[in-house]
């Protein structure tokens, strides 16, 4: 048993250190043809974008998020949002609509094993949507009459989502937005 202890500890350490897999495109994500690159170290703003740092076999590697469609960290998928300095957003659903949440917050919760983290001002919105896995990602804030912002233009381009936009409204309220997305997906399943 003593001889097996180091092996067991190494296996457990590997489980604790969740693997990061890089996806250069949505197709790579769909087909699970990503590049495993080791464990997550950090995500930092870098110039006009963000940089993801990973470590494998003691060697660190820095990856510009602008070169990625997204990445997975353990079983959680993050898509890169080019409209917000190539910051990651956590993909929650991709059914009738894609729903995302703030990637900075989720990476911190996941990496530090926290149940909740305070939302950091200046690190994007709480939630986002896109039509599909390749379409533009916009903040999930839908002000009545807004046609100028990215969210307003998205709303005008996709009237089929009107019940969702109306439910979400203009408050950046995470709990409300989550419930609206769930209700919208259930409504689509019933059609």
Buried (B, 14 or more C-beta within 10 A) or exposed (E): EEEEEEEEEEEEEEEEBBBBBBBBBBEBBEEEEBEEBBBBBBBEBBEEBBBBBBBBEEEEBEBBBBEBBBBBBBEBBBBBBEEBBBBBBBBBBBEBBBBBBBBBBBBBBBBEEEEEBEBEEEBBBBBBBBBEBEBBBBBBBBBEEBEEBBBBBBBEEBEEBEEBBEBBBEEBBBEBBBEBBEEBBEEBEEE
